[in-house]
């Protein structure tokens, strides 16, 4: 595994799938916000959103889902 965890594996899987759903929702909302409300180009918006969510996903996974004691 990328991150070593001492948590229950089923709990980690559940948290990870919650994160996946949250990222999908955030992706949609951020893209909508940037393209419709701020009139940014769709390609630029997608790149910005993916960078933001990639970094957020990494830190949330490392420190909240697969945290070590």
FIFI-535883 format. One record per atom (N, C-alpha, C, O): residue number from 1; atom name; x, y, z. Coordinates in steps of 0.05 Angstrom, whole numbers, always signed. Layout:
VOPA num atomo      x      y      z
VOPA NUM    CA      X      Y      Z
...
***
This chain:
VOPA num atomo      x      y      z
VOPA   1     N    +17    -24     +0
VOPA   1    CA     +0     +0     +0
VOPA   1     C    +17    +25     +0
VOPA   1     O    +40    +25    +10
VOPA   2     N     +7    +46    -11
VOPA   2    CA    +21    +71    -11
VOPA   2     C    +24    +83    +16
VOPA   2     O    +45    +91    +25
VOPA   3     N     +1    +83    +31
VOPA   3    CA     +1    +93    +58
VOPA   3     C     -3    +70    +77
VOPA   3     O    -21    +54    +74
VOPA   4     N    +14    +68    +97
VOPA   4    CA    +11    +47   +118
VOPA   4     C    -11    +56   +137
VOPA   4     O    -11    +79   +146
VOPA   5     N    -29    +38   +144
VOPA   5    CA    -51    +45   +162
VOPA   5     C    -55    +23   +182
VOPA   5     O    -52     +0   +176
VOPA   6     N    -62    +32   +206
VOPA   6    CA    -68    +12   +227
VOPA   6     C    -98    +10   +232
VOPA   6     O   -107     -4   +250
VOPA   7     N   -114    +23   +215
VOPA   7    CA   -143    +23   +217
VOPA   7     C   -154     -3   +206
VOPA   7     O   -140    -17   +190
VOPA   8     N   -178     -9   +213
VOPA   8    CA   -192    -31   +201
VOPA   8     C   -194    -28   +171
VOPA   8     O   -201     -6   +162
VOPA   9     N   -188    -49   +156
VOPA   9    CA   -188    -47   +127
VOPA   9     C   -216    -40   +116
VOPA   9     O   -218    -25    +96
VOPA  10     N   -237    -51   +128
VOPA  10    CA   -264    -44   +118
VOPA  10     C   -271    -15   +123
VOPA  10     O   -284     -3   +106
VOPA  11     N   -262     -4   +145
VOPA  11    CA   -267    +24   +151
VOPA  11     C   -252    +41   +131
VOPA  11     O   -262    +61   +122
VOPA  12     N   -227    +34   +125
VOPA  12    CA   -212    +49   +105
VOPA  12     C   -224    +48    +78
VOPA  12     O   -225    +68    +64
VOPA  13     N   -235    +25    +70
VOPA  13    CA   -248    +22    +44
VOPA  13     C   -273    +40    +43
VOPA  13     O   -278    +54    +24
VOPA  14     N   -288    +40    +65
VOPA  14    CA   -313    +56    +66
VOPA  14     C   -306    +86    +64
VOPA  14     O   -318   +101    +49
VOPA  15     N   -285    +94    +79
VOPA  15    CA   -277   +123    +78
VOPA  15     C   -267   +130    +50
VOPA  15     O   -272   +152    +40
VOPA  16     N   -252   +111    +38
VOPA  16    CA   -241   +117    +11
VOPA  16     C   -264   +121     -9
VOPA  16     O   -263   +139    -25
VOPA  17     N   -284   +104     -8
VOPA  17    CA   -307   +107    -27
VOPA  17     C   -323   +132    -21
VOPA  17     O   -333   +144    -40
VOPA  18     N   -325   +140     +4
VOPA  18    CA   -337   +166    +10
VOPA  18     C   -321   +189     -3
VOPA  18     O   -332   +208    -14
VOPA  19     N   -295   +186     -2
VOPA  19    CA   -277   +207    -14
VOPA  19     C   -281   +207    -44
VOPA  19     O   -282   +229    -56
VOPA  20     N   -283   +184    -57
VOPA  20    CA   -288   +182    -86
VOPA  20     C   -313   +197    -93
VOPA  20     O   -314   +212   -113
VOPA  21     N   -335   +192    -78
VOPA  21    CA   -360   +205    -84
VOPA  21     C   -358   +236    -80
VOPA  21     O   -368   +251    -96
VOPA  22     N   -344   +244    -59
VOPA  22    CA   -340   +272    -53
VOPA  22     C   -324   +286    -75
VOPA  22     O   -330   +308    -83
VOPA  23     N   -304   +272    -85
VOPA  23    CA   -287   +283   -107
VOPA  23     C   -304   +286   -133
VOPA  23     O   -301   +306   -147
VOPA  24     N   -320   +267   -139
VOPA  24    CA   -338   +269   -162
VOPA  24     C   -356   +292   -160
VOPA  24     O   -360   +307   -180
VOPA  25     N   -368   +296   -137
VOPA  25    CA   -386   +319   -133
VOPA  25     C   -371   +345   -134
VOPA  25     O   -380   +364   -147
VOPA  26     N   -348   +346   -121
VOPA  26    CA   -332   +370   -122
VOPA  26     C   -323   +377   -150
VOPA  26     O   -322   +400   -158
VOPA  27     N   -316   +357   -166
VOPA  27    CA   -307   +360   -193
VOPA  27     C   -330   +374   -209
VOPA  27     O   -325   +393   -224
VOPA  28     N   -354   +363   -207
VOPA  28    CA   -377   +374   -221
VOPA  28     C   -382   +403   -213
VOPA  28     O   -386   +421   -229
VOPA  29     N   -383   +407   -186
VOPA  29    CA   -389   +434   -176
VOPA  29     C   -368   +455   -183
VOPA  29     O   -375   +477   -191
VOPA  30     N   -343   +448   -181
VOPA  30    CA   -322   +466   -188
VOPA  30     C   -321   +473   -218
VOPA  30     O   -317   +496   -226
VOPA  31     N   -325   +452   -234
VOPA  31    CA   -326   +457   -263
VOPA  31     C   -350   +475   -271
VOPA  31     O   -347   +493   -287
VOPA  32     N   -372   +470   -258
VOPA  32    CA   -396   +487   -263
VOPA  32     C   -391   +515   -255
VOPA  32     O   -397   +534   -269
VOPA  33     N   -379   +519   -231
VOPA  33    CA   -373   +545   -221
VOPA  33     C   -354   +560   -239
VOPA  33     O   -359   +583   -246
VOPA  34     N   -332   +547   -247
VOPA  34    CA   -312   +561   -264
VOPA  34     C   -322   +567   -292
VOPA  34     O   -315   +588   -303
VOPA  35     N   -337   +548   -304
VOPA  35    CA   -345   +552   -332
VOPA  35     C   -370   +569   -334
VOPA  35     O   -371   +587   -352
VOPA  36     N   -390   +565   -318
VOPA  36    CA   -415   +579   -321
VOPA  36     C   -415   +606   -307
VOPA  36     O   -426   +626   -317
VOPA  37     N   -404   +607   -283
VOPA  37    CA   -405   +632   -267
VOPA  37     C   -382   +651   -271
VOPA  37     O   -384   +675   -269
VOPA  38     N   -358   +639   -278
VOPA  38    CA   -335   +656   -282
VOPA  38     C   -326   +656   -312
VOPA  38     O   -307   +669   -319
VOPA  39     N   -341   +642   -329
VOPA  39    CA   -336   +641   -358
VOPA  39     C   -308   +634   -366
VOPA  39     O   -297   +644   -385
VOPA  40     N   -296   +616   -350
VOPA  40    CA   -269   +606   -358
VOPA  40     C   -272   +584   -380
VOPA  40     O   -292   +571   -382
VOPA  41     N   -251   +582   -395
VOPA  41    CA   -250   +561   -416
VOPA  41     C   -252   +533   -402
VOPA  41     O   -241   +529   -381
VOPA  42     N   -267   +515   -415
VOPA  42    CA   -272   +489   -403
VOPA  42     C   -246   +473   -399
VOPA  42     O   -243   +459   -379
VOPA  43     N   -228   +475   -418
VOPA  43    CA   -203   +460   -416
VOPA  43     C   -186   +471   -393
VOPA  43     O   -175   +455   -377
VOPA  44     N   -183   +496   -391
VOPA  44    CA   -169   +509   -369
VOPA  44     C   -182   +502   -342
VOPA  44     O   -168   +496   -323
VOPA  45     N   -208   +503   -342
VOPA  45    CA   -223   +497   -317
VOPA  45     C   -218   +468   -309
VOPA  45     O   -214   +463   -285
VOPA  46     N   -219   +450   -328
VOPA  46    CA   -215   +422   -322
VOPA  46     C   -186   +417   -311
VOPA  46     O   -183   +402   -291
VOPA  47     N   -167   +430   -322
VOPA  47    CA   -139   +427   -313
VOPA  47     C   -136   +437   -285
VOPA  47     O   -124   +424   -268
VOPA  48     N   -147   +461   -279
VOPA  48    CA   -146   +473   -252
VOPA  48     C   -160   +455   -232
VOPA  48     O   -149   +450   -210
VOPA  49     N   -184   +446   -239
VOPA  49    CA   -199   +429   -220
VOPA  49     C   -185   +403   -215
VOPA  49     O   -184   +394   -192
VOPA  50     N   -173   +391   -235
VOPA  50    CA   -159   +365   -231
VOPA  50     C   -134   +369   -213
VOPA  50     O   -129   +352   -196
VOPA  51     N   -120   +391   -217
VOPA  51    CA    -96   +396   -200
VOPA  51     C   -105   +400   -171
VOPA  51     O    -93   +388   -153
VOPA  52     N   -125   +416   -167
VOPA  52    CA   -135   +421   -140
VOPA  52     C   -145   +396   -126
VOPA  52     O   -138   +390   -104
VOPA  53     N   -161   +380   -141
VOPA  53    CA   -172   +355   -129
VOPA  53     C   -150   +334   -125
VOPA  53     O   -152   +318   -106
VOPA  54     N   -130   +333   -143
VOPA  54    CA   -109   +314   -139
VOPA  54     C    -94   +319   -113
VOPA  54     O    -88   +301    -98
VOPA  55     N    -87   +344   -108
VOPA  55    CA    -73   +352    -84
VOPA  55     C    -90   +347    -59
VOPA  55     O    -81   +336    -39
VOPA  56     N   -115   +355    -61
VOPA  56    CA   -134   +351    -38
VOPA  56     C   -137   +321    -33
VOPA  56     O   -137   +312    -10
VOPA  57     N   -140   +305    -54
VOPA  57    CA   -144   +276    -51
VOPA  57     C   -120   +263    -37
VOPA  57     O   -123   +246    -20
VOPA  58     N    -96   +272    -45
VOPA  58    CA    -71   +261    -33
VOPA  58     C    -71   +266     -3
VOPA  58     O    -66   +248    +13
VOPA  59     N    -75   +291     +5
VOPA  59    CA    -73   +298    +33
VOPA  59     C    -96   +286    +50
VOPA  59     O    -91   +277    +72
VOPA  60     N   -120   +285    +39
VOPA  60    CA   -142   +273    +53
VOPA  60     C   -137   +243    +56
VOPA  60     O   -141   +232    +78
VOPA  61     N   -127   +230    +36
VOPA  61    CA   -121   +201    +37
VOPA  61     C    -99   +196    +58
VOPA  61     O   -101   +178    +74
VOPA  62     N    -78   +212    +56
VOPA  62    CA    -55   +208    +74
VOPA  62     C    -61   +213   +103
VOPA  62     O    -53   +198   +121
VOPA  63     N    -75   +235   +109
VOPA  63    CA    -78   +243   +137
VOPA  63     C   -106   +236   +149
VOPA  63     O   -108   +238   +173
VOPA  64     N   -125   +229   +133
VOPA  64    CA   -152   +223   +145
VOPA  64     C   -160   +194   +140
VOPA  64     O   -171   +181   +158
VOPA  65     N   -155   +183   +116
VOPA  65    CA   -165   +156   +110
VOPA  65     C   -145   +135   +118
VOPA  65     O   -152   +116   +131
VOPA  66     N   -120   +139   +111
VOPA  66    CA    -99   +119   +116
VOPA  66     C    -79   +130   +137
VOPA  66     O    -55   +124   +135
VOPA  67     N    -89   +144   +156
VOPA  67    CA    -72   +156   +177
VOPA  67     C    -60   +134   +194
VOPA  67     O    -72   +114   +200
VOPA  68     N    -35   +139   +202
VOPA  68    CA    -22   +121   +221
VOPA  68     C    -24   +133   +249
VOPA  68     O    -26   +157   +253
VOPA  69     N    -23   +115   +268
VOPA  69    CA    -26   +124   +296
VOPA  69     C     -1   +137   +306
VOPA  69     O     +0   +145   +329
***
